[in-house]
Amino acid sequence: MDRKKQTLEALFSYKIGCFLMTYLGAEIATWLLYRIVCSTSFAISNILGPQEEIAVGGNPVTYLRVNTSSLPHALTMHMVSYVERADMQILVAKDIIPDPDFLAKCFEEELMDMKEAAH
């Protein structure tokens, strides 16, 4: 994570986004971004959440989830870690991946194997 923070990826993405919005306008920038997203078939995100339990309005937060529903991907996987617990969500196009439960079980088994190998 520290190496990722030290890269210039975020800075370049921001600068390119500003350039597109300033010189081409929001409509063209949105169209270009949508075209980029449409050219991918798999997206994964791994978000590091808070390491301590948090509360909203005095109510403890038990888990955090991220969800997208309009991306034209066959497979989207989100992982969010919160208080040393990771939650995984898998969104699939059922016409392309007919058995998402089997796919989720495969992901779970492989993540457990990676965890065992890391210790």
FENQUIMO-V587130 format. One record per pair of residues at least 24 apart in sequence whose C-alpha atoms are under 8 Angstrom apart, sorted by sequence separation. I is the first residue (numbers start at 1). J is the second residue. D is the distance in Angstrom with one decimal. If there is no record, write none. Layout:
BEGIN
<<I | J | D> <I | J | D>>
END
This chain:
BEGIN
<<63 | 87 | 7.9> <65 | 89 | 7.9> <53 | 82 | 7.8> <43 | 73 | 7.3> <52 | 82 | 7.7> <53 | 83 | 6.2> <41 | 72 | 7.7> <42 | 73 | 5.9> <47 | 78 | 7.9> <49 | 80 | 6.3> <50 | 81 | 7.7> <51 | 82 | 5.9> <52 | 83 | 5.5> <41 | 73 | 4.8> <42 | 74 | 6.4> <43 | 75 | 6.7> <44 | 76 | 5.9> <45 | 77 | 6.5> <46 | 78 | 6.1> <47 | 79 | 6.3> <48 | 80 | 6.0> <49 | 81 | 5.3> <50 | 82 | 5.5> <51 | 83 | 4.5> <38 | 71 | 7.6> <40 | 73 | 6.8> <41 | 74 | 5.5> <42 | 75 | 5.1> <43 | 76 | 4.8> <44 | 77 | 4.8> <45 | 78 | 4.9> <46 | 79 | 4.8> <47 | 80 | 4.8> <48 | 81 | 5.3> <49 | 82 | 4.9> <50 | 83 | 6.4> <51 | 84 | 6.7> <37 | 71 | 7.3> <38 | 72 | 5.8> <41 | 75 | 6.6> <42 | 76 | 5.7> <43 | 77 | 6.3> <44 | 78 | 5.8> <45 | 79 | 6.1> <46 | 80 | 5.9> <47 | 81 | 6.5> <48 | 82 | 7.1> <49 | 83 | 7.6> <37 | 72 | 7.4> <38 | 73 | 7.2> <44 | 79 | 7.9> <46 | 81 | 7.9>>
END
